[in-house]
Each structure stands twice: as structure tokens, then as C-alpha cells.
Amino acid sequence: MEIKYQSTRNKSIEMSASMAIVQGISEDGGLFVPNSFPKLDKSLTELSKMDYRDVAYEVMKLFFTDFTEEELRKCIENAYDSKFDTEEIAPLSYVKDSYYLELFHGKTIAFKDMALSILPHLMTTSAKKNQINEEIVILTATSGDTGKAALAGFADVEGCKIVVFYPKGGVSRIQERQMLTQKGQNVKVVGIRGNFDDAQTGVKKIFADEAFKAELKNKGYRLSSANSINIGRLIPQVAYYVFAYTRLVKEGKIRDGEPINFTVPTGNFGNILAGFYAMKIGVPVGKLICASNENKVLFDFFETGVYDRNRDFILTTSPSMDILISSNLERLIYEIAGEDDKKCKELMASLSSTGKYEVTEEMKKACADFVGGYATEEEVLEHIHQVYEETGYVMDTHTAVASTVYDRYRKSTQDLTVNVIVSTASPYKFTRSVMEAIEGKKENEDDFALIDRLSELSGIPVPNAVEEIRNAEILHHTVCDKEEMEKEVADFLK
């Protein structure tokens, strides 16, 4: 069955998977969603006998139906190779009452590697399939991790250029250094004076500027995106939910068909949405526990049915979740509205004009698979300390948000369903916050001195992703106001 992709705001806009990947975002500002959900055509027991690459193929072939087996397998082989420091690609660690799905064993030590290792290959294959001759220009806003993973994925890829915008002062020092030291003739990194929502809104505005896009087209360029608004980034994330379930089956921890819960640290809603898509194709999921930090716009939405970004923006120790406009929630809104594109468009227009919208009671009931929770800064740091003291396991601040929320959920509901916490980053990416949590004091040492001490404490070698930036030269120095983002893109392409 061929799966087509349609806009959440106008379902008459429909195209193949490969064209949706190249385009990134629909011309009407909507996000591409599958016109129907396929089902896994192998049992979870059969999948449990496969490695990560084969499971990824079995998932992606269902959604990317205009790719040949040879094309898709080649993309997967190129993506999930020696860039990952473990043969398993996404191993599970059991700590206390949960399994931690470690998605930080890739080149940039964050979960974004799982999708951004493959997106450049999907993108270039898609362009060839559709006889697209223009150079593809990737525009991406990042709250920290997407930026480096996208830069690493697209650096020096023929036929592509990439511009990454990040909030200056709104990411960790290691995250920033990873981006600013990125080599490649086709890459540009820009800090903006503002927060992540400003960066994300600015990128969306560029995509919506028809005159600018026409001007670029005349010069041989075509815009696309590497954010999780691109379906080519979202679908590869579905694979690791399927893989996690099948590992538990393989190890005899659950029976095939037994539901499990996933607890996901959530900002832009793409990661947890991939879990929802995994459920739609046949993974038995009990609850998707949506864990927020103090920017708890998603927690409030699941509690009340009102999405309201009109609130103070809080800078936390989990900066990749410091988001008030969760772009991928639009895809869930489309689903719970019964695929009503007019309703979805109306709610998104309300978000744009008033900063808020309210779903119907029926739509709120359709969110029953989700449970919201949030953790304060104090709770997160205390949790990192406590888990380290009790088990020796070190987690980053984002994973700690999820772990804290799950602890509270388990105690309040007495739900003893097997739980997987989606661990999204290495503690080395947020060393200062992690060390301050473990040692219970403000750290004054240099970041790399702290990194060495964390290695001593944890017994885990410093990852290559950190070692390679220790003495690397800063190559990107551009900082601009949010109103100047389009100009920066134009200047780069000159």
C-alpha cells in the first residue's frame, strides 16, 4: 500500500514520501502526516531476532513506500555504522525501576543522531528520485542538540548547504562549542539574540516568504528543514521505540503483546510523537508519559486541553526542552481532531494570533494515551544526585526530568507496567549541571576539567564527541537579531 503525505492544514496538498522529505514543510505552513497508518508486517517476536538496522528497515519501508529496498537499506547502512560507539546502536540499561533507552551513542552524543545520521541520505536520495537539480538549503532552529547533529550529518554533503540558528546564551557551553567548531564548506552557524521559540518562528517565517523562496529558486536553491517538522526525521525515530520493545521481548522481560510505558523528556513534541506513531503501527503501549521541565506548556495542555504559550520563558538546566511552541503537537492535534484539516488550521491560526487555543472535550478524550508530568529544577538536580548515590548511574538533566516525572507517576498511580525512560543525551553534554547535582555545590572549574572529573566519578571514558572539541578552533562567530535571520541566509548563499 502506497503511503502519501498530506498537510495538517489542507489535506488536498498530498505528495510522495520522498517529495515530503525534500520539501520539509508544506507550502501552507502545515506539517506532513501519513494519509493512513500502516501496520508492522512482521511479529514483534520476529523483529526481536533482528539487529537495529533491520528493525529500522522494517519500520521505514512501511512509511517510505516510494523508496526501493536497495535505496532504503543503503541509507540505513550509511547512517547506523561505526559513528555509533556501540554495536547495539540504542542499548537499554536497567536502573532501579526502569529501563533507560540510551539514544546518545552516536557522533554528537544526543538522541538527534538517531534521525540526523540518516536524514542527509534520505534527502539526497529523494532529490535524485524527483530529478531535483537545485542545491538544497537546510534551515534549522535548535534548542541545543539538533544543531550539532544536523551540522555533522550534512557537513560537506554534495548538493546541500545548511544554516543552523540557536539562541545565544540559551544552550549549554558544550552544545555551543560543538556547533561553533563545526567544519565544512557548506555550513553556517548563527546565534540569535532571543530564545528557541524566536529562532523556530524565524525559520518558519523564512519558509513562508514566497518572494524570498522565488529569489532563491532563480539562483538554483531550494529550502528544506532538518527539524523534526521534517517527516524524514520523525519516521526514523519511530524505529527506536519498536527496537526497545523487541529487545525486552528478546531478553524475556516482557511477553510479545504485553503493553509497556514510555516516559519521554519533551520539548518540541517530536520524540514522544514518534512513540505515538510506533503505537499506531502496532507496538503495545500502555501510556506515553510526557515529561516537561518548568516550561510546562505541554503538561498544562494535557491537564486542561488549553495550549497557552503566553507565559514567562524559563531558562533551565535542560535547555533542549526550554520551548513554549511545541511544533510537532500540530500532528497530534490533526489526529485527535479526526484528521479535520480545517479544525487544525483554525487552532494553529489561533496560536499564531493569540498565543493559545483550546481543544474540544472530545479531542481531549482522544489524548487518553498521554499522561503529562513536570519536574522543577530542584527536583531534577536532587534526582541526579540520588540515583548516582544509590546506583552509580549518571544521567543528564533531560533524562532526569523524565526519570523524576516517572517516579512521581509510579507512586501516585501504582502503575507497575514495565517502563522505558527515553534517555536523550549523554551527561557529558551537560557536565556542569550534572556535576553540580552530584556534588551538591556550585562548580567554578573550567568545563573540560569538570568533564575529566565526571569521567573519574562515573568510570565512563570521555566520548570522542567531547574530546574532539577540547582544543578545536572556533569557526563561527555570527550573532544577529531575530529580524535579521533571512538576511543571514541570503548573505551565506551569496
N, C-alpha and C positions, 0 to 999 in steps of 0.2 A: 504494500500500500504506500503510495507516494504521500509524503507529508509536505504540505505547503506552509508558508509563514505569512500571517496577516497582522495588520496593525491593530493595536488595542483601541485605537480611536476611530478606525474606519476599516472594517473587515473586508471591504471590497478591494482594498490595497493588498494584494496577495502575490507572493513570489516563491521561488525555489529556496532551499536552504542555502545554497552557495551564493545566490544574489543577496539574501538577507544578511549573510556574513560580510560580504563586501560593503553593503550599504550601511550596516551598523545600526542605524536608527531610521524609522520610517519618515518619509518626507513631510508627514503631517505632525511630526513630533511624538507619535506613538511608538511603542516598543513592539518588536516582532514576537509573536507567540505561535506555537504549532496549531494548525486548524483542527487537529484531533490528537489524542494521546495514544501512541502505540503501546503494546504490551510486550514485556520480555518474552521471547520465543524459546528460551531455554529455562529449565527449572533452576531455582536458586542452589540446589544441590549440585547440578551440573556446573553452574558458574563457580561454585566453591572449589572446583578442581582446576580452575584456570588461574593464570597469573594476572597482574594488574593490566597489562597491555591487552590481553584477550578479553577481559571483562570490559575494558574501555571500548573495545571494538564492538562488542555485543550491545552496548548501550548506544553508542554513537551511530551505528548503522540503522537503528530504528528511527532516529531523528533526521539524519543527514542522508535522505534517500536518493538524492541525485549524485552522490559520490559513488564511484566504483569501490569494490572491496580493496583493490590494489591501491587506489588513491588514499583511502582512509587508513589502511594499515601502514602505508608509508608515512603519513602524518604522525601516527601514533608511535611508530618506531623512532622517528626523528625526535619526538618530544620526550618520551619516557626512557631515557638512556643513561649514560654514565654521569649526566648532570645531577642525578639524584644520588645521595650518599648511602642509600640502602637499596638492595635488590627488590625489596617489597614495595618500594615507592611510597606507600602510605601505611606504615605499620600501626598496630594497635598496642597500647601499653595499658595494663590493668593496675590502677592505683585506688586503694580504698574501695569505694562502692561503684566505680565507673571504669569504663574503657575509654582511653584517650586516643582518638584517631589523629595521629601526628602527621599533619599536612605540611610540615616545614623542612622536609629533607631535600628540597630542590636547590637550585642555583642561588636563590636570593633569600632562603630560609623563611618563607612565608607561604601560606596556602594559595596565594595568587599564582605561584609557579605551576600548580596543577593544571590550570587552564591556559596560562600565558606561555607555557612551553609549547603548546600545540597551536594556539591561535595564529601565529605567523604562517605556519604550514597550511592551515585551513584557508587562510586569507589568500596566499599566493596561488594555491591550487584552485580556489574559487574564481580568482581573477582570470586564470588561464581558461577554465571551463567556460567562462562567459565572454571570452575574447575581449577582455577589458585591457586596453593598452595604456590608459593613463597611469601615472605614478600614484600609488595610494598613500594618502597622508593620514596617519593615525593621530587623532586628537584625544588626549586622555586627561581627566582630572583625577587626582589621587589624594586620599587621606593618609597615605604613607606607603602601603605595600604594593598597590597596583603599579605605581610609577616605576619602581626599580624592576619589577618583574616584566613589565611591558618593554622597558628600555632594553633589558637583557635579551628578551625574546626577539625584538625587532632590529637590534643593532646590526647594521651592515647587511640586512636582508635586501636583496636586489628588488627594485621596483617599489620600495616602501620608504617613507620618511616618518618620523614620529616626534610629536611635541607633547611634553608632559607638563601640566600645571599643578603646583602643590601650594598649600597655604604656608607662607613663610612664618616660621615660629610655631607652626601647628602640627609638626611631626617630630619624632624622636631624632636625636642627633645622629644616631647610626643610620636611620632611614634616610635622612637628608644627605649624609655623606655618601651613602650608597648611590644616590641619584646624581649628585654633583660630580662624582668621579667617573661617571659612565663614559666609556669610549665609544666611538662610532662616528662615521662621517655623516650619517643621516639622522642624528639625534639632537634634540634641543630640550633643555630643562629650564622652566621658568617658575620662580617663586612669585606668588601674588600677595599683595597686601590685603588680606581678608581671610576668611575661613574656607573649609572644604566646600560648603554649600555655595559660596560665591564662585569658586573655581568650577564646580559642576554646572551651575547655572550659566556661567560664561561660555563653557564648551557647548552647551545646548543652544545658546543664542547664536553661536557661530554656525552650527549645523542648520539653524532655521533661517539664516541670512541668504536668501536666494541670489541676490546680486553678487555677493562675495563668492558663492559657490560657482556661479556662472563665469566670473572672472578667473577663478582657479581652473575651471574646465578648459577655458580658452588657452591657458598656459600648460595644459596637459596634466592637471592634478585632480584627484577625486578624494573627498573626505571620507574617513571611516573612523570607527571607535574601538578601543581595546578595553573599555569599561565593561562591567557585567551587563550593561544595557545591550551589548552585542550578543546575539544568540550563540555565536561561535565561541563565546567564552562561558556562557551559562551552561550549555549542554555538557561539555567535558566535566563540569563539576558534579553532575548527576552520577557520573561513574564511581566516584569515591564513596558515595552512600551505598550503592549496590555492592561495591567491593567490601566495605566494612561489614555489611550484613553477612555476606558469603564467607568472610573469614571466621565469624562467630559460629556459623554452621559447620565449617571445616574443622574447627577446634572443639566441636561438641559442646559449645557454651549455650547454644540455643538449638531448637528443632527447626527445620525448614517449615515456614509458615507461622512461626511464633513472632508476635509483634515485639518490636523494641522501640525505645525512645531515643531521640537525638536532641542534645542540648547544644545550641549554636550561638556563639557571640555574634551579635548582629548590628550592622550599621546601615548599609545601603540595601539590605534585604536580599542580595543575590545568592549568598551562600545557603541560607535557610530555604530560599525558594527552590534551589536545586534539590534539597531534601524533599520538598513537596512534590516536585516533578518525579523523583525516584519513587515516591509512594504511588503516584498516578500510573506509573508503568508496572507496578506490581511488587514493590518492596513492602513487607508488612510493617507499617509504622504505627505505634500507639499514639504518641504525642510528639510534636515538634515544639520544643521549649525554646522560645525566642528570648535570648538574654541581652539586655541593654545595660549600658553604663548610666551615668547620671543624666545624659541627654536622652531621656526615656520616652521619646516620642512614640516609639512602637509599643512599648508597654502600655502607655495610655490609650493607644488605638485599640489594642486587643481587650482592654478593660472596658472601654466606653463606646467604641465604634466611631469616635471622633479622632480624626488626624489633624493635629494643630501644631504647626511649626512656629507659631508666634510665642516664643519663649526665649529666655537667655540661652546663649550658646556657651556651653561649659567645656573648657579645655581640661582633659583628664589624662591619666597615665595610660589610657587605652585609646590613643589618638585615632586609630583607624576606624573607631566607632563613634567619633565625635561628628555626628551627622544629624541634621534635622529634616533633610529632604531625602527620604529613602526611595530612590528612583525605581528599584525593582518591585516595590509594593504595587505599582501600577499593574503589573502582570497578575498579581493575586486578586486585585480589585476586579479586573476583567473576568477572572474565573468565577469569583463569588457573585458577580452581577449576572451570572448565567450567560457569559460571552456577549453581553449587551454593550456594544462599542459606543453607542450614544450616551449611555449612562456613565461609562468610563471617561469619555471625553468631557462630559459635564463636570464630573468630580475633579478631574485634573485642571480644568479651567478655573474652578473654584479655588483650588490650591494655589494656582498661579496668581489669581487676582486678590484673594483674601487671606491666603496662607493656611487655609483649613478646609476640611469637608467632613461630612458625616454620612456614614453608610446606613442603609435601611436595616431594620431589625432582622429581616430575612437574610441579608448579606452578612450581618454579624453572626448569625447562627451558622452560616456556611464556613465560618472560621474555626469551627469546633476542633479541628486537628491541631490548632496552635494554642499554646499557653504562653503568656507574657510574664516576664520577671525582670527585675533590675537589681544592680548591686552598687552601693556607694563606694567612693574612693577608699574610705577607711576599711570597709568590709573586704575589698579586693586585696589590699596590702596585707591585712591580717590573715586572709585565706592563703596567700602565697607562703607566708611565714609558717602557718600552722601545718600545711601539707608538707612543706620541706622538713620541719621538725619531726613530724610523725613518720614520714616515709623516705625522705631524702630526694623526692621527686621535685624538680624545679619547673615551674610553668611561667609563661609570660603573662602579662597583665590582661590581655584579651581572653585568653583561655581561663584565667582566674575569674573573670566576670561570669563566664558560663558555669564554671565549677561552683562558684558561690551561689548562683541562682539555682542550680540543680540541687544543692544541699538543702536549700530552703524548700524547694518544691517537694523533695522526697519526704522531708519531715512533716510538712503541712498536709500532704495528700496520702502518705503511707503507700504510695505507688512504688512497688518494688520491681517493676518491669526492668529488664536489662537496659542499661543506659549507655549511650556513646556520647562523650563530650568531643565536639569538633575543635581540635586544638590547632589554632590558626597561625601561630608564629613561634619561632624559637625564642627562648628567654634572652638570647644574645642580641636580639633586635631591640630590646628594651632593658638593657643591662642595668642602667642607673636605677630605674624604678624597682626592678626585681631585687637588686642588692639592698636598696633602702628598706624593702619589705622584709627580706631575710634577716638583716642585721638590726632593724628597728631604729635606724638613725639616718640623718641626712648625710649623703656621701659627698665629699669635697674633692675626691681624686679625679684625675683625668679618665675619660670614658674607657680608654684601652687598658688602663691599669685595673679598672673595675672588671673589665672583660677577663683579664688574666686571673683575677681573684675568684670570679664566678666559676671559671674552669677548675680551679683548685677545689672549691667547695663542692661542685657538682660531680667532679670526676669525668665530665664530658669535654672532649677536646674542643678548642675554639674552631667553629666552622670556617671553611675556606672563604665563604662569602664575607666574613668579617676580617679575616687575615689579609685578604687582597686589597682592602680599603685602608688598612692601618697607615700606610705611608703613601697612598695614591695621591696624585695631583688633583686639585680641584679644577675642573674643566669648564664648569658652567657658572656664570656669575649674574645672569639676568634676573632682575626683580622688577615687577610692574604693578600698576593699579589694575583692578579687575576690569575697568573700562578699556584697558589697552591690550587685552588678550588677542583680539583679532589682528591688531597691528603687529604684534609679535609673530603671529603665524605668517602674515604677509612678508614681513622682513626676512624671516628664515627661508621662505621659499624663493625669495629673490636671488 
